[in-house]
Amino acid sequence: MNFSKYYMLMVAAVAVSAFAMNYEIPQATVTPAIDGEVSAGEWADALVINIVYPDIINAPNNGTLLQTAPTSADDLSMVWRIKWDAENLFIACEVKDDVVFWDTNPADGFNAGDTAQIGINKLNDPANSALPIHDLVADTVNSTGAAFFNRGDSWASAVIGGSIVSGGYVIEVAVKWADYSYVPAAGDKHGVVIIYPDVETGGVVDGLITDSGSGNWGSIFAVPYNWNTMTLVDVNGCGANGRSEADFNADCYVDIQDFAIIAANWTQE
């Protein structure tokens, strides 16, 4: 039986049918300074997620466009970088936005203005149907600097840094795993969603989300399994010895699910 051939077909089928994506988040070899500057040396070991025009409007490649399409890379594009260590989930977001509108710091969040939003559902918990989305901004209308707003769960100990650059801005954040009462391990899988409300002149909103492709906010937030996922992998991917050839479903473990794949395809070539 050609397991490698079958595995590739299985992954392709899942990607086409569900429109969801799994991002493998590498373990950090370098701890970045959270200062609003994405230096190559500090982020070279991170996973890079490009949400850049024109692919930004070609869902499900890099997102599902919910409303008005951006007209160019300068109108709206993002590059996200994500990695982890024993204490933190590190996130960097570089945004190109030629018309930036900063919101104040209202009680209900920053999303009445331009904000990079990310949501994390710990261990892809189907019972977590709250709104664990966090608004990240490099500045506010009051020029108070980088800030974030919690929804659904709290980043009580998170550290954020931001800077304004020509044609956009940069955000870096270190999220403490302790705020999730969680100790990270390679192979753990979490739900993840990325959203960008872009407020243009006249109140036009460009929204995109890396979800299952449903384009339905209610189903995205209420059903965590509709979300994309991120799997924590070790420096070498799935632990010190890398991923086993017997790990057919690529979840970093050799278990009954892998044997089920073998059983279901026992007589195939």
N, C-alpha and C positions, 0 to 999 in steps of 0.2 A: 504493500500500500504506500502510495506517495503522499505522506503526510504534509510535506512542505507545499505541494500543489494544492491539496485540499484546504490547508490553512489560509493560503492567499485568496482562494475563492470565497471562503467563509467571511473573511474580513471585508472583501469587496461587497458581498451581499448585504452584510450588516450596514455598511456605509450607505449603500444605495437605498435600502428599505427604510432606515430610521432617520437618515440625514444627520445623525448625531456624530460627534467626534470625541475621541479620547486623546487627551494630551498627556504624554509622559513627561513628568516634571522631574528634572535631575536634582540629585543632592548637590548642594553647593560645595565647591572646593575653595571658594573665596567669599569672605563676608563683605558685602558692599556697604559703603558709607551711604546713609540715607540723607542725601544732601541736595536732591533735585538735579543731579548731574549723572547721566548714564555714561560711564567710562567703559571702554572696551575691556580693559583688564578686569574690572569688577563684575561684569555681566557676561563674559565670554562663555561661562559654564551654564548659562540659563537656557531654557527653552524659549525660542522666539516664535511669537504668533503674529503674523502679518495680516492686518485687516486694512488693505490698501486699495484704493481705486485703481483699475476698474473692478478688481475681484471683489471689492466690498459689496457690489450689487449682484454678484453671481452666486447666490446661495445654492447649495449649502457649503460651498468651499470655505468661506471665512466668515459667514454670518448670514442672517436672514434680515433683509431690509423690511422694516415695518411701515415706513412712511416715505417721505420724499427722498429720492436718490441724490447723492452728492454729484456735483458736476465735474469735479477734478480731484486729484490727490490733495491739492492745497485746500479744497473746500472741506474735506473730511477724510482723514486717514489716521490709522493708529498702528503702532508697533508695541506689543506687550512682551515683556520678559518675565519669566517666572522660574523660581528655584526654591529649594527648601534646605533647612538643616534641622538639628535636633530641637531648636528653640523657636525658629521662625519660618514663616512662608514669606519669601521676598518677592515683591512685585514692582516692576517698573513699567511705566506707560508713557510713550512719546506720542504726542498728538499734533497733527497738522490741522489747523482750523483757521481760515483766513478772516473769520468774523467771530471774535470771542465775546461772550456776554457772561459776566460773572454775577452770580446770584448773591444775595445777602446770606446770613446764617440763620434761616428761619427754623421754626420748631419742626417742620416736616421735611427738611432736607434741602439739598442744593439743586435738585433737578428741575427747578424753574429756570435755571441757567445752564450753561455748558458744563457737563460733568462726566467724567469717566466712572462708570459703575461696574462693580464686580460683586458677584454673590457666590458664596461657598456653602454647600450643604454637606456638613460633616458626615463622612462614611455613606454618602448617598442615602440618607435616612428617609424612607417614604412617609414617616410620621411627621417630618419637619416640613409642614406646609405653610409655615410663616413666611415672611418676606425678608430673608437674610441677605439683603442687598446693601452695599456700602457705596455712598457717593464720595468720590475723590475729586478734589479741586486743587489747582496749584495756587489759587488766590481767591479772594472774595471781593465784592464791590467795595468793601471797607478797607481793602489792602491789608488784611490781617494775615496774609500768607497761606501756605498750604494747610488744608484741613480735610477732615472726612466726617461723614454723618452715618451713624449706625441705624440699620433697620432690621428688626427681627432677632438679631443677636448682637453682642457687644464686642468690639475690639477695644476693650478697656485699656490695654497696655500697648497698643500699636503706636509705631513711630512713623511720621510722614514728613517728607521733604518735597519741595516743588520749586520750579523756576519757570519764568516766562522767557521764551526764546522767539526769534523772528518767525512769524507765521504759525505760532502755536505755543505749546508748553510741555513740560516734563513733570511727571509725578513719580516718586519712589515711596514705597511703604514696606515696613517690616511688621508683619502680623504675628502676634505671639500665639503659638499653639496652646499655651496655658489658658488663654481666653476661651478656648473651646473645650477645656478640661480633657485634653487629648495628648497622647504621646505618639509622635509620628513613627511610622515604620514603612520600609520599602514594600510595595505591593498594595498598600492601602489606597482605596479609590474614593474620591469625593466628587459630588456634583459641583459644576462650575458654570457660571453664566456671565457674559460680558455684555454691557449695554452702553450706548452712547447717545443721550439726548443732545442734539445740536440745535440750539435756538438761533435762527437767522432773522434778518430783518422781516418784520411783519408776523413774527411768531411761527414761522415755518419750522417744523421739527424734522430732522433727519434722525431716524432711530434704527439701530441695528442690534441684533442679538445673536449670539452664538448658541442657539438652542436646537431643538429637534426639527426646526423648519416649519413649525405649526403656525407661527405668526400670531398666536393667540396668547395674550398676556396671562389670562386666567389659567389656561392649561399649563403654561410654563411654571408659574409660581405655585400652583396647587398640586402639581404632580412632579415631584423632583426627578423621577426617572425619565422625564422628557428632556432633562437637561443634558448637556455635554458632561463629560467626566474628565477628571485629571487623576492619573495614577502616579503616586510617588515612586520613583525608581532610585536605586543607589547609584553611586558614581559610575559603576560599570553596568548599570541596568539590572534591577531585581536582585540586588545583593552582591556580595563580594565575588561570587563565582559566575555572575551574569545569569541570563535566562536559560533554563534547561531546554534541551531539544524536545523533551516530553511535555513541555508547557504549551499545549496546542491552542489554548484560548488566551494566551499571553497575559495572564493575570498575575504572573510572578510566582505562582504556586503549582506544584504537580499534585493534583487531587482528583476526586471522583468526577469532576466535570471534564477533565482531560480523558479519563477512562471512558466516559460516556461518548466522547467524540470518536474514540477508537472503536467502541462497540457498534456505534451507528454506521460505521463505514468499514466494517471488518472485511467484507468481501470485495470492496472496490479496489481498483488498481492504484 
